Amino acid sequence: MKTRLLLSFLIASIAGLAHADDAAIQQSLNRLGMQQTEIQPSPLPGFKTVLSESGVLYVTEDGKHFMQGPLYDVSGAQPVNVTNQLLEKKVEALSKDMIVYKAAKEQHVITVFTDITCGYCRKLHEQMADYNALGITVRYLAFPREGMNGQVAKEMKSIWCTADRRKSFDAAMKGEEVQPADCKVDIGQQYKLGILFGIQGTPAILLQNGAMIPGYQGPQDMKKYLDSQKNGG
């Protein structure tokens, strides 16, 4: 009985300490003006992970010290971006909102954060048939580079709100005028996810292993790189 009481006391103490740590972190976040945050466990001893509008942060449990940037695990054969892996669930949570161009004989899946006014985004999209022919499925998420208060964000919201998103997206990528539309789809969630990944420009290409490629990659180069990642090269 005493052992059970001791275990219960220890568990309660640990839970209370964790809560206190989160409170200290939240207090520091508030002082920095960060309101929209999510505190999670961290693989770093003595730290917590904070998802914020400024990206992913690693914060000491007393809330006194912050680090920002990708965290890598280099213990295996290949470096692993632990920060990006943490965000994978958030990517898949938005899968129903993606505009998808599926390869008939799918070998790889890439998720592209895109902007309809970006020249290299348009170049990538012009070669969609080539990516698909090489077994590469392309999934799009919206990342209007000027932010969520600009005209591009409004136009991309309209595209995502049409009955045939792919048709509207194809037209916009050819430079055609976007017809206004509205719905409950929140592309702001897509944009915020891009911020968490540290995206600063488009296209930004997310691989299935959590790696991020900033910038355009042609179909053949993309296929070669994806194959090398898959084979551990």
C-alpha positions as CSV (number, residue, x, y, z in Angstrom):
1,M,0.0,0.0,0.0
2,K,2.8,2.3,0.9
3,T,4.5,1.6,-2.4
4,R,1.4,2.5,-4.3
5,L,1.0,5.7,-2.4
6,L,4.6,6.6,-3.1
7,L,4.2,5.9,-6.8
8,S,1.0,8.0,-6.9
9,F,2.9,10.8,-5.2
10,L,5.8,10.6,-7.6
11,I,3.5,10.6,-10.7
12,A,1.5,13.6,-9.3
13,S,4.8,15.4,-8.6
14,I,6.1,14.8,-12.1
15,A,2.8,15.9,-13.7
16,G,2.8,19.0,-11.6
17,L,6.4,19.8,-12.5
18,A,5.5,19.4,-16.2
19,H,2.6,21.7,-15.9
20,A,4.7,24.3,-14.1
21,D,7.4,24.1,-16.8
22,D,4.8,24.7,-19.5
23,A,3.4,27.6,-17.5
24,A,6.9,29.1,-17.4
25,I,7.4,28.6,-21.1
26,Q,4.0,30.1,-21.8
27,Q,4.8,33.1,-19.7
28,S,8.0,33.7,-21.7
29,L,6.1,33.3,-25.0
30,N,3.5,35.8,-23.9
31,R,6.3,38.3,-23.1
32,L,7.6,37.8,-26.6
33,G,4.2,38.5,-28.0
34,M,3.7,34.9,-29.3
35,Q,0.0,34.1,-28.8
36,Q,-0.7,31.2,-31.2
37,T,1.6,28.5,-29.8
38,E,1.5,24.8,-29.2
39,I,3.9,23.3,-26.6
40,Q,5.0,19.6,-27.2
41,P,7.6,17.3,-25.8
42,S,11.1,17.5,-27.3
43,P,13.8,14.8,-28.0
44,L,16.3,17.2,-26.4
45,P,16.6,16.6,-22.6
46,G,15.5,19.6,-20.6
47,F,13.7,21.3,-23.6
48,K,10.2,21.5,-24.9
49,T,9.2,22.0,-28.6
50,V,7.1,25.1,-29.3
51,L,5.1,25.4,-32.6
52,S,4.6,29.1,-33.2
53,E,3.7,31.7,-35.9
54,S,7.5,32.3,-36.1
55,G,8.3,28.6,-36.7
56,V,9.5,25.7,-34.5
57,L,11.3,26.7,-31.4
58,Y,13.1,24.6,-28.8
59,V,12.8,26.1,-25.3
60,T,14.3,25.2,-22.0
61,E,11.8,23.9,-19.5
62,D,12.3,27.0,-17.3
63,G,11.4,29.2,-20.3
64,K,14.6,31.2,-20.1
65,H,16.4,30.1,-23.3
66,F,15.1,29.7,-26.9
67,M,16.7,28.1,-30.0
68,Q,15.2,28.2,-33.5
69,G,16.1,26.0,-36.5
70,P,15.9,22.4,-37.6
71,L,17.0,19.7,-35.2
72,Y,18.8,16.8,-36.8
73,D,19.4,13.2,-35.6
74,V,22.8,12.1,-37.0
75,S,22.9,8.8,-35.1
76,G,21.9,6.7,-38.1
77,A,23.2,6.1,-41.6
78,Q,21.6,9.3,-42.9
79,P,20.9,12.6,-41.0
80,V,17.2,12.9,-40.1
81,N,15.4,16.2,-39.8
82,V,13.6,15.6,-36.5
83,T,11.9,19.0,-36.7
84,N,10.2,18.3,-40.0
85,Q,9.3,14.7,-39.0
86,L,7.4,16.3,-36.0
87,L,5.3,18.2,-38.5
88,E,4.4,15.2,-40.7
89,K,1.1,14.6,-38.9
90,K,0.1,18.2,-39.6
91,V,0.9,17.7,-43.3
92,E,-1.3,14.6,-43.5
93,A,-4.1,16.4,-41.6
94,L,-4.4,18.8,-44.6
95,S,-4.3,16.0,-47.2
96,K,-8.0,16.5,-48.0
97,D,-7.3,20.1,-48.8
98,M,-4.4,19.4,-51.2
99,I,-4.6,19.7,-55.0
100,V,-3.2,16.4,-56.1
101,Y,-1.7,15.3,-59.5
102,K,-1.3,11.5,-59.0
103,A,1.1,9.5,-61.0
104,A,-0.4,6.4,-62.6
105,K,2.6,4.3,-61.5
106,E,3.4,6.1,-58.2
107,Q,6.9,5.6,-56.8
108,H,7.3,8.8,-54.9
109,V,5.1,11.5,-53.4
110,I,6.2,15.2,-53.0
111,T,4.3,18.0,-51.3
112,V,4.9,21.3,-52.9
113,F,4.1,24.6,-51.2
114,T,3.3,26.9,-54.1
115,D,2.3,30.4,-55.1
116,I,0.4,31.0,-58.3
117,T,2.5,34.2,-59.1
118,C,5.8,32.4,-58.7
119,G,7.7,31.9,-62.0
120,Y,9.5,28.7,-60.9
121,C,6.2,27.3,-59.5
122,R,4.7,27.8,-62.9
123,K,7.6,26.1,-64.6
124,L,7.3,23.1,-62.3
125,H,3.6,22.9,-63.0
126,E,4.1,23.1,-66.8
127,Q,6.1,19.9,-66.5
128,M,3.5,18.0,-64.4
129,A,3.0,15.3,-67.1
130,D,6.8,14.6,-66.9
131,Y,6.8,14.3,-63.1
132,N,3.8,12.0,-63.2
133,A,5.3,9.9,-66.0
134,L,8.4,9.3,-63.8
135,G,6.2,8.0,-61.0
136,I,6.1,11.2,-59.0
137,T,2.8,12.3,-57.5
138,V,2.6,16.0,-56.8
139,R,0.5,17.4,-53.9
140,Y,0.0,21.1,-53.7
141,L,-0.4,23.3,-50.6
142,A,-0.9,27.1,-50.8
143,F,1.9,29.4,-49.7
144,P,1.1,33.0,-50.9
145,R,4.5,34.6,-50.4
146,E,3.2,38.0,-49.6
147,G,1.2,36.6,-46.6
148,M,-2.4,36.0,-45.9
149,N,-3.6,39.6,-46.2
150,G,-2.6,40.1,-49.9
151,Q,-4.4,39.7,-53.2
152,V,-2.6,36.4,-54.0
153,A,-4.0,34.8,-50.9
154,K,-7.5,35.8,-51.9
155,E,-7.0,34.4,-55.3
156,M,-5.6,31.1,-54.0
157,K,-8.5,30.8,-51.6
158,S,-10.9,31.2,-54.5
159,I,-9.1,28.4,-56.4
160,W,-9.4,26.1,-53.4
161,C,-13.1,26.9,-53.2
162,T,-14.0,26.0,-56.7
163,A,-15.8,22.7,-57.5
164,D,-12.9,21.7,-59.8
165,R,-9.8,22.8,-58.0
166,R,-7.4,21.3,-60.5
167,K,-9.0,23.0,-63.5
168,S,-8.9,26.4,-61.7
169,F,-5.4,25.8,-60.5
170,D,-4.2,24.9,-64.1
171,A,-5.8,28.1,-65.4
172,A,-4.2,30.3,-62.8
173,M,-0.8,28.7,-63.4
174,K,-1.2,29.8,-67.1
175,G,-1.8,33.3,-65.9
176,E,-5.5,33.3,-66.4
177,E,-7.7,35.5,-64.2
178,V,-9.0,33.9,-61.1
179,Q,-12.8,34.1,-60.5
180,P,-13.8,35.0,-56.9
181,A,-15.2,32.2,-54.8
182,D,-15.6,31.5,-51.1
183,C,-16.0,28.5,-48.9
184,K,-14.9,27.1,-45.5
185,V,-11.5,26.0,-46.7
186,D,-8.8,27.7,-44.6
187,I,-5.7,28.1,-46.7
188,G,-4.3,30.0,-43.8
189,Q,-3.6,26.7,-42.1
190,Q,-1.5,25.7,-45.2
191,Y,0.4,28.9,-45.0
192,K,1.0,28.5,-41.3
193,L,2.3,25.0,-41.8
194,G,4.8,26.4,-44.4
195,I,6.0,28.9,-41.8
196,L,6.6,26.0,-39.3
197,F,8.7,24.4,-41.9
198,G,10.7,27.6,-42.2
199,I,9.7,28.2,-45.8
200,Q,10.8,31.6,-47.2
201,G,10.2,31.1,-50.9
202,T,8.4,28.9,-53.4
203,P,8.3,26.3,-54.7
204,A,9.3,24.5,-51.5
205,I,9.3,20.7,-52.0
206,L,8.7,18.4,-49.0
207,L,9.7,14.8,-49.4
208,Q,8.2,11.8,-47.6
209,N,11.3,11.4,-45.3
210,G,10.8,15.0,-44.0
211,A,13.5,16.6,-46.1
212,M,12.8,19.9,-47.6
213,I,14.1,21.1,-51.0
214,P,14.0,24.8,-51.4
215,G,13.4,25.8,-55.0
216,Y,12.6,24.3,-58.4
217,Q,13.9,20.8,-59.4
218,G,13.3,19.5,-62.9
219,P,11.6,16.2,-63.4
220,Q,14.7,14.1,-64.1
221,D,16.8,15.7,-61.4
222,M,13.9,15.3,-58.9
223,K,13.5,11.6,-59.8
224,K,17.2,11.0,-59.5
225,Y,17.3,12.6,-56.0
226,L,14.2,10.8,-54.8
227,D,15.6,7.5,-55.9
228,S,18.8,8.2,-54.1
229,Q,16.9,9.0,-50.9
230,K,14.8,5.9,-51.2
231,N,17.9,3.7,-51.6
232,G,19.7,5.4,-48.8
233,G,22.3,7.1,-51.1
